[in-house]
Amino acid sequence: MLIGGAKLQVVRLDQPSTTPVAGGPDGSGLVDALVSAPDAAYAQVAPCGATTGGEGTLYRVAAGVAHRLTGSGHEWLVGGEHHAWAVQYPSQITASGGAPVNPGPTLTPLDGGPAITLATNAYLFTDTTAGMVAGVNDPANPDLPPTVEVVDATTGTVVRTVVGGSLKAAQGRDLILQTGNCVPAQTPPLPCALERRDLATGQTTGDYPLPVGRAPVSAAIFSPDRNLIAFQLTRTKHDVRFATDFPPSDIAILHLDTGRLSIVPNLEFAPKTEVGLAFDATGNSLLATINDGDHGELLIWQDGMTGPALVTSVPGPLDAPPPLLLARR
């Protein structure tokens, strides 16, 4: 695995060890994004103390060596089937007496080619075999259901619009939507569900009700064979140990072929805590990174274990959980 944070490192899982990536950042910033593209992996390094997506430096990682790219100022990276994309968000617009509007982000391929601009108020996007997939909502009309747009990755033209849920994950031809009344710890508790659709046809290929009163609070990630997804799932009510009405969360694994939902045991996260997630190459192990401020931890869990095991500590200081990415062989 590639792992970010205060350093860019390779973590071996067969004989746990960490090795800095040759040519990688010198420790003066935080590796806050790692993505995969057809030609290589890419990393973004934000200066220490900057907000996520600040004036960062980009690296291309191939054959175990990082090469610094020219240019900076990109706010995020997106990887996928066609390119690695640098993301730039225009300034937010607020109409007189209206809700804020986020102009569509511009995505520029790092290996050359035309940039594309996504829809206004696009909030999550990923590059798939079917095209660039973007979740879109309308803050001015919160009662309207979110939509998902499939965009031609070369021209930026919208080729399909999917209605009926919030984008949680997309890869290959698989789309995962969140549907129902998914408000954490609402009273009375209402049903929330996930739905699997085919990006090429829009047809529903799976429907997965979640335990009543529990809601996803993160994007989902696929296993390599796309038979599993993992995500953070709230508990049913808030915990008096925390001075907030927002509940703690668990890590859930949903088996898309059977609908079975597994909860990683003996692993609880405080309200609004973010976690980095990735499956290993076999899909049998789930890895999670957590941020403890002055350092981080990389944990591993397999079905049948009584709880996660520590793989290694991650050097800090950190301001977010270190990103994870399957390394290219």
MOCOR-V589542 format. One record per backbone hydrogen bond with DSSP energy under -1.0 kcal/mol. NH is the residue of the N-H (numbers start at 1). CO is the residue of the C=O. E is the energy in kcal/mol with one decimal. If there is no record, write none. Layout:
[[NH CO E] [NH CO E]]
This chain:
[[2 325 -3.7] [3 9 -2.5] [4 323 -2.3] [5 31 -1.4] [6 315 -1.1] [9 3 -2.4] [10 19 -2.8] [11 1 -3.4] [12 17 -2.4] [17 12 -1.1] [19 10 -2.1] [21 8 -2.6] [24 21 -1.9] [30 46 -3.0] [31 5 -3.5] [32 30 -1.1] [32 44 -1.5] [33 44 -1.1] [35 42 -2.4] [37 40 -2.4] [41 61 -2.4] [42 35 -2.7] [43 59 -2.4] [44 33 -2.2] [45 57 -2.9] [46 30 -2.8] [48 28 -1.3] [50 47 -2.2] [54 51 -1.1] [56 54 -2.1] [57 45 -2.5] [59 43 -2.5] [60 67 -2.8] [61 41 -3.4] [62 65 -2.4] [65 62 -2.0] [66 22 -3.3] [67 60 -2.8] [69 58 -2.9] [75 87 -2.7] [76 87 -1.0] [78 85 -2.2] [80 36 -1.8] [85 78 -3.7] [86 108 -2.9] [87 76 -2.9] [88 106 -2.2] [93 101 -3.1] [98 95 -2.5] [101 93 -4.0] [106 88 -2.7] [107 116 -3.2] [108 86 -2.5] [110 84 -3.0] [112 109 -1.3] [116 107 -2.3] [118 105 -2.4] [121 102 -3.4] [122 119 -1.4] [123 135 -2.4] [126 133 -2.1] [127 79 -1.3] [128 131 -2.3] [131 128 -1.1] [132 151 -2.5] [133 126 -3.1] [134 149 -2.6] [135 124 -3.2] [136 147 -3.0] [137 121 -1.6] [141 138 -1.8] [144 141 -2.1] [147 136 -2.6] [148 162 -2.7] [149 134 -2.8] [150 160 -3.1] [151 132 -3.4] [152 157 -3.2] [156 152 -2.5] [159 150 -3.1] [160 150 -1.4] [162 148 -3.5] [164 146 -1.3] [166 178 -2.2] [168 176 -2.7] [169 176 -1.3] [171 174 -2.3] [174 171 -2.8] [175 197 -2.2] [176 169 -3.1] [177 195 -3.0] [178 166 -2.4] [179 193 -2.8] [181 191 -2.3] [182 180 -1.1] [183 181 -1.2] [186 183 -1.2] [193 179 -2.6] [194 208 -2.2] [195 177 -2.6] [196 206 -3.0] [197 175 -2.6] [198 203 -2.7] [199 173 -3.4] [202 198 -3.5] [205 196 -3.3] [206 196 -1.3] [208 194 -3.2] [210 192 -2.9] [213 190 -1.1] [214 211 -2.2] [217 232 -2.1] [220 168 -2.5] [221 230 -2.1] [223 228 -2.0] [226 223 -1.9] [229 254 -1.7] [230 221 -2.0] [231 252 -2.0] [233 250 -2.4] [234 215 -2.8] [235 248 -2.4] [242 239 -2.2] [244 242 -2.0] [249 269 -2.1] [250 233 -2.9] [252 231 -3.1] [253 262 -2.9] [254 229 -2.6] [255 260 -3.0] [256 227 -2.4] [259 255 -3.3] [262 253 -3.1] [264 251 -2.5] [269 249 -2.4] [273 270 -1.7] [276 289 -2.2] [278 287 -1.8] [280 285 -2.1] [286 301 -2.9] [287 278 -3.4] [288 299 -2.0] [289 276 -2.3] [290 297 -2.0] [292 295 -2.5] [294 292 -1.7] [296 314 -2.9] [297 290 -1.7] [298 312 -2.6] [299 288 -3.2] [300 309 -2.5] [301 286 -2.1] [305 302 -2.3] [309 300 -2.9] [311 298 -3.3] [312 298 -1.1] [314 296 -2.9] [318 293 -3.1] [325 2 -2.0]]
